[in-house]
């Protein structure tokens, strides 16, 4: 019964479309009345198959029987509007089965070829054979009639098919866009007015403005609004032209130029709409890929930030729990098993996360790292989810053909109160800290805490400090200070000193190293800071030739990140040549712990600097638990004994033995020793007796601006003067 009612409705729609077209064409008994017939049959056939085009063809045939005068015309129009679309639809379906179209533009081109190359020629041929004997058309040459019929069938199908397909409930969009429709109505209204005021043939040129309007509709509109707006526009255009012809009294005028304009417009609309649709689909895919991890189907870090940020901005948000999972030996598993088993493991973890209660979003942040966002009422619920994930993942044995590995993981979690003023970036940073705490404890490596407002404020204050330090370094807002090094080998009148940096805050106040150095490391700004110091010191020495002449050794520190910078040696070389600095007066200090952490980079840098004539000092020796092997590996000139072994030298025999052994080995390697943090005269005298040759500390000289160091006179009896006087005396205790 439902099929019968639907068939009757389709037949009635085809009958009504032909009747309306015939009536709007002033009841002309030529091809104008049947131009929608094939399009209606094609459109319903596209949607419903045989159950669509057959009732539509019969409805058109019924109209022809009643209006065009007899069953012959009815059978002819039924065949014309049924057989042509049926063949075109058959060809389209076979082509789509052979190679499905990947883009809308490809589908549109196939539709255009099917309509203009199969449906319209077949329908035009049948219409010419069956309707060519009517009184109005019998005088028209067969070739001209066939061309007109093909053109009209193409026009009708190109205009009607998209409208019929767009009427499907699955197609979204407004029925008619008011803006484009008003523009089209304005053009048609102006044409009507001009036609009423002038003679026949002067107004049709104005209809050409419909083409750009149609193009605008196709680019900006959705499928449904574009299809139905175009149908209304084309119907109004044909009606307007037929009205002009009727007023002119030319009943045989074929309306060829109007149909050509409408056909071209329909082609432009279909192609532009397909291109615009492909562009929108591509943009959606790009946006999806930007937010989604393709290997697991979870969100990525950007997607989680966006999703979480939108939820945190909601006024009626609930409490949230944020749980992070890190597979700590994932890289080992990947190396052992290969990429495919690793991807399968990540997909299994993704499925586990998506099964958790209260799930809002799950994300893969990077290889082996995941985050889960849930709605919750209490901290205990977050801990329960975290324990469930940890118990499921940790300890599982992952078996492959290459071997087995037991999964290791750590899980951190946060409880985010609905009243907390926080953004998604702060939440992820806090989650990373919770995971770091979890990784630092013994089994179970699990840590969940509430994220309080005080913690949020402390984090923001810390981040604000980092940003201020970053800004100061970026703007080279710092001062160069120096501390004298008592050097027994320095000629009379010459100074050895270490360059130290003091940052300036936004008000011009000094910021000392303990306040900014660790923050600069966190901000990864130490390479920029070191480059700025080198450029500033070299420039200052070049601008003060007297100070450069008095400089025996100028020590400059290089951070660990700077040592890993492959271009720092060439930068130093460029600055030395630019400012004319003798390389033998410059000593670069590298930290022992950083040299141990990245020995290959440190070795390359030391070799390049030594080749250019610079001196090298190994700073903070002893605190990195290095062996004396590193003294043989790096061709250093100075060894700076860390202050932790110097401060309590008098009262700690172990410290004294470490210093003494360091001096002995350094002397064997022809390396000069420098003792840091010499705080009083007793320590200085004992270091001198142990054979240390260079000294640095507040007792011997405070830190001061570098220009002030060179302005002050050397006091009589100073440690530096006494050291130079005693440099030929034999060392004791060695």
Buried (B, 14 or more C-beta within 10 A) or exposed (E): EEEEEBBEEBBBBBBBBBBBBBEBBBEBBBBBBBBBBBBBBBBBBBBBEEBBBBBBBBBBBBBBBBBBEEEBBBBBBBBBBBBBBBBBBEBBEEBEEEEEBEBBBBBBBBBBBBBBEBBBBBBBBBBBBBBBEBEEBEEBEEEEBBBBBBBBBBBBBBBBBBBBBBBEEEEEBEEBBEBBBEBBEEBBEBBBEBBEEEEBEEBBEBBEBBBEBBBBBBBBBBBBBBBBBBBBBBBBBBBBBBBBBBEEEEEEBBBEEBBEBBBBBBBBBBBBBBBBBBEEEEEEEEEEEEBBBEBBEBBBBEBBBBBBEEBBEEEEBBBBBBBBBBBBBBEEBBEBBEEEBBEBBBBBBBEBBBEBEBBBBBBBBEEBBBBBBBBBEEBEBBBBBBBBBBEBBBEBEBEBEEEEBEBBBBBBBBBBBEEBEBBBEBBBEBBBBBBEBBBEEEEBBBBBBBBEEEBBEEBBEEBEBBEBBBBBBEEBBBBBBBBBBBBBBBEEEBBBBBBBBBBBBEEEEEBEBEBBBEBBBBBEBBBBBBBBBBBBBBBBBBEBEEBBEBBBBBBBBBBBBBBBBEEBBEBBBEBBEEBEBEBEBBBBBBBBBBBBBBEEBBBBBBBBBBEBEBBBBBBBBBBBEBEBEBBEBBBBBBBBBBBBBBBEBEEEEEBBEBBBEBBBBBBEEEBBBBBBBBBEEEBBEBBBEBBBBBBBBEBBBEBBEBEEBBEEEEEEEBBBBBBBEEEEEEBEEE
